[in-house]
Amino acid sequence: MRTAMTTTSGASLSREAVDAALARPGGGMGPVRVWDPVVRLGHWTLAGAFAVAWVTADSESWRLVHVWAGYVMAAVILLRLVWGVVGTRYARFSSFLHRPAAVLAYLKSLPTSRPQHWTGHNPAGGYAIVALLALGLAAAGSGWLVYNEVGGEWMEEGHEALAEALLAVVGLHLAGVAVSSLLHGENLVRAMVTGWKGAAPDGSTRGDHAGSRRRLSRP
């Protein structure tokens, strides 16, 4: 009779796959494909567009480059919003938007000996992504209004404030990436390039964190 392991996501693994997983150091499930090409390309395109927009913000001679960088940002964010609903499992907002209690629990676990490890975005990172998307879209939209001379000086000031807020969230995001990489011994920057990331130690693969329950079933 064939034995299968069923994770909290409902996915079944063959006995051979389970044995291979348990043979790895620590019994982990090893790297899994987490970030699809749309997420990875969108991530780096958005980062590049924002960098270009930031460095060209005060230059009249590079104004069109600044404007087009904003257009690229808006296009990528709109695509990401759609992909967050219809995309692959880890790209969907439903996989990484959790209740505030989950965010607090995650943050409390960081200084402990067993920090929570999530296969997809962790709860804090999920809200950072939403903030980045919202601020990025607002900055691009306000920039379009400024370019078309709508709103006057207060719109220009609002656009600058949104860009500065976006830069601050980017800084927090980078700090979070660095902390998570150090705590879990994984390179999250490389993961966003290759798409491969370490699964949570219990083998869960749908954003579940370490400690999620699994069970053995015999079909």
Beta strands, then each sheet from edge to edge (+ up, - down):
strand 1: 4-6
strand 2: 12-14
strand 3: 31-33
strand 4: 196-198
strand 5: 215-217
sheet 1: 2+ 1- 5+
sheet 2: 3+ 4-
end
